[in-house]
Amino acid sequence: MENRENTEWQMADANVFWGEIAPAEHIVQIYENDESFMNILEGFVSSGLAAGECVVLIATAAHVTALTERLSDNGFAVADLTADDQLILLDAEEILTQFMVNGWPEAKLFNETVTKIIRRATDRNRPVRAFGEMVAILWAKGEKSATVHLEILWNRFCETQSFCLFCAYPRNGFTQDIHSSAHTICCTHAKMISGKHRSATKIFYKTAPEQLAGIVI
Protein backbone atom coordinates (compact mmCIF):
# COMPACT_ATOMS: atom_id res chain seq x y z
CA MET A 1 0.00 0.00 0.00
CA GLU A 2 1.21 3.50 -0.71
CA ASN A 3 2.72 5.61 2.06
CA ARG A 4 -0.27 7.93 1.72
CA GLU A 5 -2.22 5.26 3.57
CA ASN A 6 -0.98 6.36 6.97
CA THR A 7 -2.47 9.84 6.51
CA GLU A 8 -5.57 9.02 4.47
CA TRP A 9 -6.72 5.87 6.23
CA GLN A 10 -7.51 5.25 9.85
CA MET A 11 -5.94 2.16 11.39
CA ALA A 12 -7.42 -0.13 14.04
CA ASP A 13 -6.73 -3.49 15.58
CA ALA A 14 -9.01 -5.98 13.83
CA ASN A 15 -10.73 -7.06 17.05
CA VAL A 16 -11.35 -3.44 18.04
CA PHE A 17 -12.67 -2.57 14.58
CA TRP A 18 -15.16 -5.42 14.42
CA GLY A 19 -16.06 -5.28 18.11
CA GLU A 20 -16.15 -1.57 18.90
CA ILE A 21 -15.83 0.59 15.78
CA ALA A 22 -18.23 -1.19 13.45
CA PRO A 23 -20.37 -3.62 15.48
CA ALA A 24 -23.66 -2.58 13.83
CA GLU A 25 -22.69 -1.09 10.48
CA HIS A 26 -22.63 -2.02 6.80
CA ILE A 27 -18.98 -2.41 5.73
CA VAL A 28 -17.41 -2.97 2.30
CA GLN A 29 -14.03 -4.02 0.96
CA ILE A 30 -13.01 -3.78 -2.70
CA TYR A 31 -10.02 -6.06 -2.70
CA GLU A 32 -7.00 -6.44 -4.93
CA ASN A 33 -6.58 -10.19 -4.51
CA ASP A 34 -7.89 -13.13 -2.55
CA GLU A 35 -5.08 -12.98 0.00
CA SER A 36 -6.09 -9.49 1.09
CA PHE A 37 -9.75 -10.45 1.18
CA MET A 38 -9.28 -13.75 3.00
CA ASN A 39 -7.13 -12.14 5.69
CA ILE A 40 -9.90 -9.63 6.44
CA LEU A 41 -12.63 -12.29 6.26
CA GLU A 42 -10.68 -14.56 8.58
CA GLY A 43 -10.31 -11.76 11.11
CA PHE A 44 -14.00 -10.90 10.83
CA VAL A 45 -15.10 -14.49 11.44
CA SER A 46 -12.52 -15.57 14.01
CA SER A 47 -12.95 -12.48 16.20
CA GLY A 48 -16.71 -13.00 16.18
CA LEU A 49 -16.41 -16.65 17.15
CA ALA A 50 -13.89 -15.85 19.88
CA ALA A 51 -16.33 -13.27 21.29
CA GLY A 52 -19.12 -15.83 21.46
CA GLU A 53 -21.07 -14.31 18.57
CA CYS A 54 -22.92 -16.14 15.83
CA VAL A 55 -21.22 -15.66 12.47
CA VAL A 56 -23.25 -16.02 9.27
CA LEU A 57 -21.25 -16.59 6.10
CA ILE A 58 -23.15 -16.28 2.80
CA ALA A 59 -20.32 -16.89 0.37
CA THR A 60 -19.13 -18.76 -2.69
CA ALA A 61 -18.23 -22.40 -2.20
CA ALA A 62 -14.56 -21.62 -2.82
CA HIS A 63 -14.44 -18.94 -0.15
CA VAL A 64 -16.34 -21.08 2.36
CA THR A 65 -13.78 -23.86 1.86
CA ALA A 66 -10.81 -21.52 2.13
CA LEU A 67 -12.20 -19.87 5.26
CA THR A 68 -13.01 -23.12 7.08
CA GLU A 69 -9.51 -24.43 6.30
CA ARG A 70 -8.00 -21.30 7.84
CA LEU A 71 -10.21 -21.62 10.91
CA SER A 72 -9.27 -25.27 11.36
CA ASP A 73 -5.58 -24.43 11.02
CA ASN A 74 -6.02 -21.88 13.82
CA GLY A 75 -7.61 -24.33 16.22
CA PHE A 76 -11.32 -23.72 15.68
CA ALA A 77 -13.51 -26.84 15.77
CA VAL A 78 -15.49 -25.98 12.66
CA ALA A 79 -17.76 -29.05 12.80
CA ASP A 80 -18.75 -28.28 16.39
CA LEU A 81 -19.33 -24.60 15.62
CA THR A 82 -21.59 -25.38 12.68
CA ALA A 83 -23.47 -28.07 14.60
CA ASP A 84 -24.14 -25.52 17.35
CA ASP A 85 -25.18 -22.86 14.80
CA GLN A 86 -22.49 -20.51 16.05
CA LEU A 87 -21.06 -20.63 12.54
CA ILE A 88 -23.70 -20.70 9.81
CA LEU A 89 -22.29 -21.46 6.35
CA LEU A 90 -24.57 -20.73 3.38
CA ASP A 91 -24.03 -20.90 -0.36
CA ALA A 92 -24.45 -17.43 -1.86
CA GLU A 93 -25.65 -18.67 -5.25
CA GLU A 94 -28.32 -20.81 -3.60
CA ILE A 95 -29.54 -18.00 -1.34
CA LEU A 96 -29.78 -15.66 -4.34
CA THR A 97 -32.24 -18.01 -6.04
CA GLN A 98 -34.61 -17.62 -3.11
CA PHE A 99 -35.38 -13.95 -3.79
CA MET A 100 -34.29 -13.11 -7.34
CA VAL A 101 -37.20 -12.70 -9.78
CA ASN A 102 -36.41 -12.13 -13.46
CA GLY A 103 -32.92 -10.94 -12.57
CA TRP A 104 -34.07 -8.52 -9.87
CA PRO A 105 -34.01 -8.79 -6.04
CA GLU A 106 -37.67 -8.92 -4.98
CA ALA A 107 -38.03 -7.03 -1.70
CA LYS A 108 -40.64 -9.22 -0.02
CA LEU A 109 -38.80 -12.44 -0.86
CA PHE A 110 -35.51 -10.90 0.23
CA ASN A 111 -36.92 -9.89 3.61
CA GLU A 112 -38.43 -13.33 4.13
CA THR A 113 -35.18 -15.07 3.22
CA VAL A 114 -32.89 -12.89 5.33
CA THR A 115 -35.31 -12.79 8.27
CA LYS A 116 -35.26 -16.59 8.37
CA ILE A 117 -31.46 -16.60 8.40
CA ILE A 118 -31.17 -13.97 11.12
CA ARG A 119 -33.80 -15.69 13.28
CA ARG A 120 -31.75 -18.86 13.06
CA ALA A 121 -28.63 -16.88 14.00
CA THR A 122 -30.26 -15.24 17.02
CA ASP A 123 -32.08 -18.36 18.21
CA ARG A 124 -29.53 -18.92 20.99
CA ASN A 125 -29.39 -15.27 22.02
CA ARG A 126 -25.97 -14.59 20.55
CA PRO A 127 -24.92 -11.30 18.96
CA VAL A 128 -24.69 -11.68 15.19
CA ARG A 129 -22.30 -10.62 12.49
CA ALA A 130 -22.78 -11.57 8.83
CA PHE A 131 -20.77 -11.66 5.63
CA GLY A 132 -22.59 -11.56 2.30
CA GLU A 133 -21.10 -12.23 -1.13
CA MET A 134 -24.34 -12.23 -3.11
CA VAL A 135 -23.79 -8.64 -4.22
CA ALA A 136 -20.36 -9.51 -5.62
CA ILE A 137 -21.88 -12.38 -7.60
CA LEU A 138 -24.47 -10.08 -9.16
CA TRP A 139 -21.84 -7.43 -9.88
CA ALA A 140 -19.58 -9.99 -11.58
CA LYS A 141 -22.49 -10.99 -13.82
CA GLY A 142 -22.86 -7.38 -14.93
CA GLU A 143 -26.08 -6.85 -13.01
CA LYS A 144 -25.05 -3.43 -11.72
CA SER A 145 -28.50 -1.99 -10.98
CA ALA A 146 -29.60 -5.20 -9.28
CA THR A 147 -26.46 -5.11 -7.15
CA VAL A 148 -27.10 -1.58 -5.93
CA HIS A 149 -30.75 -2.43 -5.26
CA LEU A 150 -29.68 -5.46 -3.21
CA GLU A 151 -27.31 -3.26 -1.17
CA ILE A 152 -30.23 -0.89 -0.54
CA LEU A 153 -32.43 -3.80 0.58
CA TRP A 154 -29.69 -4.86 2.99
CA ASN A 155 -29.49 -1.31 4.38
CA ARG A 156 -33.25 -1.20 4.93
CA PHE A 157 -33.16 -4.58 6.62
CA CYS A 158 -30.27 -3.55 8.87
CA GLU A 159 -32.25 -0.53 10.04
CA THR A 160 -34.52 -2.95 11.90
CA GLN A 161 -31.73 -5.15 13.25
CA SER A 162 -28.48 -4.76 15.15
CA PHE A 163 -25.61 -6.63 13.54
CA CYS A 164 -22.48 -5.96 11.53
CA LEU A 165 -22.82 -6.71 7.81
CA PHE A 166 -19.64 -7.09 5.78
CA CYS A 167 -19.50 -7.50 2.02
CA ALA A 168 -16.63 -7.55 -0.45
CA TYR A 169 -16.02 -7.15 -4.16
CA PRO A 170 -12.93 -8.10 -6.21
CA ARG A 171 -11.33 -5.07 -7.82
CA ASN A 172 -11.17 -6.78 -11.21
CA GLY A 173 -14.96 -6.65 -11.37
CA PHE A 174 -14.76 -2.87 -11.76
CA THR A 175 -13.72 -2.82 -15.39
CA GLN A 176 -15.36 0.35 -16.70
CA ASP A 177 -15.24 3.81 -15.10
CA ILE A 178 -13.80 2.27 -11.97
CA HIS A 179 -13.92 5.36 -9.75
CA SER A 180 -17.55 6.12 -10.55
CA SER A 181 -18.71 2.54 -10.03
CA ALA A 182 -16.67 2.19 -6.82
CA HIS A 183 -18.23 5.40 -5.55
CA THR A 184 -21.71 4.01 -6.29
CA ILE A 185 -21.01 0.91 -4.21
CA CYS A 186 -19.26 2.82 -1.42
CA CYS A 187 -22.21 5.17 -0.97
CA THR A 188 -24.36 2.25 0.16
CA HIS A 189 -21.98 1.52 3.06
CA ALA A 190 -20.92 3.21 6.27
CA LYS A 191 -17.23 2.30 6.08
CA MET A 192 -14.72 0.93 3.60
CA ILE A 193 -11.79 -1.35 4.39
CA SER A 194 -8.62 -1.00 2.33
CA GLY A 195 -8.43 -3.55 -0.46
CA LYS A 196 -4.63 -3.67 -0.46
CA HIS A 197 -3.61 -4.23 3.14
CA ARG A 198 -2.72 -7.85 3.88
CA SER A 199 -2.55 -7.92 7.66
CA ALA A 200 -4.95 -10.25 9.47
CA THR A 201 -4.66 -8.25 12.70
CA LYS A 202 -4.76 -4.61 11.54
CA ILE A 203 -7.44 -2.87 9.49
CA PHE A 204 -7.15 0.34 7.49
CA TYR A 205 -10.52 1.91 6.91
CA LYS A 206 -12.31 5.07 5.81
CA THR A 207 -15.64 6.61 6.66
CA ALA A 208 -17.61 9.33 4.82
CA PRO A 209 -18.59 7.36 1.69
CA GLU A 210 -18.93 10.50 -0.42
CA GLN A 211 -15.13 10.87 -0.21
CA LEU A 212 -14.28 7.30 -1.14
CA ALA A 213 -14.31 7.35 -4.94
CA GLY A 214 -10.89 6.71 -6.42
CA ILE A 215 -8.97 5.97 -3.22
CA VAL A 216 -9.38 2.25 -2.79
CA ILE A 217 -8.18 0.65 -5.48
C-alpha positions in Angstrom: 0.0 0.0 0.0 1.2 3.5 -0.7 2.7 5.6 2.1 -0.3 7.9 1.7 -2.2 5.3 3.6 -1.0 6.4 7.0 -2.5 9.8 6.5 -5.6 9.0 4.5 -6.7 5.9 6.2 -7.5 5.3 9.9 -5.9 2.2 11.4 -7.4 -0.1 14.0 -6.7 -3.5 15.6 -9.0 -6.0 13.8 -10.7 -7.1 17.0 -11.3 -3.4 18.0 -12.7 -2.6 14.6 -15.2 -5.4 14.4 -16.1 -5.3 18.1 -16.2 -1.6 18.9 -15.8 0.6 15.8 -18.2 -1.2 13.5 -20.4 -3.6 15.5 -23.7 -2.6 13.8 -22.7 -1.1 10.5 -22.6 -2.0 6.8 -19.0 -2.4 5.7 -17.4 -3.0 2.3 -14.0 -4.0 1.0 -13.0 -3.8 -2.7 -10.0 -6.1 -2.7 -7.0 -6.4 -4.9 -6.6 -10.2 -4.5 -7.9 -13.1 -2.5 -5.1 -13.0 0.0 -6.1 -9.5 1.1 -9.8 -10.5 1.2 -9.3 -13.8 3.0 -7.1 -12.1 5.7 -9.9 -9.6 6.4 -12.6 -12.3 6.3 -10.7 -14.6 8.6 -10.3 -11.8 11.1 -14.0 -10.9 10.8 -15.1 -14.5 11.4 -12.5 -15.6 14.0 -12.9 -12.5 16.2 -16.7 -13.0 16.2 -16.4 -16.7 17.2 -13.9 -15.8 19.9 -16.3 -13.3 21.3 -19.1 -15.8 21.5 -21.1 -14.3 18.6 -22.9 -16.1 15.8 -21.2 -15.7 12.5 -23.2 -16.0 9.3 -21.3 -16.6 6.1 -23.2 -16.3 2.8 -20.3 -16.9 0.4 -19.1 -18.8 -2.7 -18.2 -22.4 -2.2 -14.6 -21.6 -2.8 -14.4 -18.9 -0.1 -16.3 -21.1 2.4 -13.8 -23.9 1.9 -10.8 -21.5 2.1 -12.2 -19.9 5.3 -13.0 -23.1 7.1 -9.5 -24.4 6.3 -8.0 -21.3 7.8 -10.2 -21.6 10.9 -9.3 -25.3 11.4 -5.6 -24.4 11.0 -6.0 -21.9 13.8 -7.6 -24.3 16.2 -11.3 -23.7 15.7 -13.5 -26.8 15.8 -15.5 -26.0 12.7 -17.8 -29.0 12.8 -18.8 -28.3 16.4 -19.3 -24.6 15.6 -21.6 -25.4 12.7 -23.5 -28.1 14.6 -24.1 -25.5 17.3 -25.2 -22.9 14.8 -22.5 -20.5 16.1 -21.1 -20.6 12.5 -23.7 -20.7 9.8 -22.3 -21.5 6.4 -24.6 -20.7 3.4 -24.0 -20.9 -0.4 -24.4 -17.4 -1.9 -25.6 -18.7 -5.2 -28.3 -20.8 -3.6 -29.5 -18.0 -1.3 -29.8 -15.7 -4.3 -32.2 -18.0 -6.0 -34.6 -17.6 -3.1 -35.4 -13.9 -3.8 -34.3 -13.1 -7.3 -37.2 -12.7 -9.8 -36.4 -12.1 -13.5 -32.9 -10.9 -12.6 -34.1 -8.5 -9.9 -34.0 -8.8 -6.0 -37.7 -8.9 -5.0 -38.0 -7.0 -1.7 -40.6 -9.2 0.0 -38.8 -12.4 -0.9 -35.5 -10.9 0.2 -36.9 -9.9 3.6 -38.4 -13.3 4.1 -35.2 -15.1 3.2 -32.9 -12.9 5.3 -35.3 -12.8 8.3 -35.3 -16.6 8.4 -31.5 -16.6 8.4 -31.2 -14.0 11.1 -33.8 -15.7 13.3 -31.8 -18.9 13.1 -28.6 -16.9 14.0 -30.3 -15.2 17.0 -32.1 -18.4 18.2 -29.5 -18.9 21.0 -29.4 -15.3 22.0 -26.0 -14.6 20.6 -24.9 -11.3 19.0 -24.7 -11.7 15.2 -22.3 -10.6 12.5 -22.8 -11.6 8.8 -20.8 -11.7 5.6 -22.6 -11.6 2.3 -21.1 -12.2 -1.1 -24.3 -12.2 -3.1 -23.8 -8.6 -4.2 -20.4 -9.5 -5.6 -21.9 -12.4 -7.6 -24.5 -10.1 -9.2 -21.8 -7.4 -9.9 -19.6 -10.0 -11.6 -22.5 -11.0 -13.8 -22.9 -7.4 -14.9 -26.1 -6.8 -13.0 -25.0 -3.4 -11.7 -28.5 -2.0 -11.0 -29.6 -5.2 -9.3 -26.5 -5.1 -7.1 -27.1 -1.6 -5.9 -30.7 -2.4 -5.3 -29.7 -5.5 -3.2 -27.3 -3.3 -1.2 -30.2 -0.9 -0.5 -32.4 -3.8 0.6 -29.7 -4.9 3.0 -29.5 -1.3 4.4 -33.2 -1.2 4.9 -33.2 -4.6 6.6 -30.3 -3.6 8.9 -32.3 -0.5 10.0 -34.5 -3.0 11.9 -31.7 -5.2 13.2 -28.5 -4.8 15.1 -25.6 -6.6 13.5 -22.5 -6.0 11.5 -22.8 -6.7 7.8 -19.6 -7.1 5.8 -19.5 -7.5 2.0 -16.6 -7.5 -0.4 -16.0 -7.1 -4.2 -12.9 -8.1 -6.2 -11.3 -5.1 -7.8 -11.2 -6.8 -11.2 -15.0 -6.7 -11.4 -14.8 -2.9 -11.8 -13.7 -2.8 -15.4 -15.4 0.4 -16.7 -15.2 3.8 -15.1 -13.8 2.3 -12.0 -13.9 5.4 -9.7 -17.6 6.1 -10.6 -18.7 2.5 -10.0 -16.7 2.2 -6.8 -18.2 5.4 -5.6 -21.7 4.0 -6.3 -21.0 0.9 -4.2 -19.3 2.8 -1.4 -22.2 5.2 -1.0 -24.4 2.2 0.2 -22.0 1.5 3.1 -20.9 3.2 6.3 -17.2 2.3 6.1 -14.7 0.9 3.6 -11.8 -1.3 4.4 -8.6 -1.0 2.3 -8.4 -3.5 -0.5 -4.6 -3.7 -0.5 -3.6 -4.2 3.1 -2.7 -7.8 3.9 -2.6 -7.9 7.7 -5.0 -10.3 9.5 -4.7 -8.3 12.7 -4.8 -4.6 11.5 -7.4 -2.9 9.5 -7.1 0.3 7.5 -10.5 1.9 6.9 -12.3 5.1 5.8 -15.6 6.6 6.7 -17.6 9.3 4.8 -18.6 7.4 1.7 -18.9 10.5 -0.4 -15.1 10.9 -0.2 -14.3 7.3 -1.1 -14.3 7.3 -4.9 -10.9 6.7 -6.4 -9.0 6.0 -3.2 -9.4 2.3 -2.8 -8.2 0.7 -5.5 
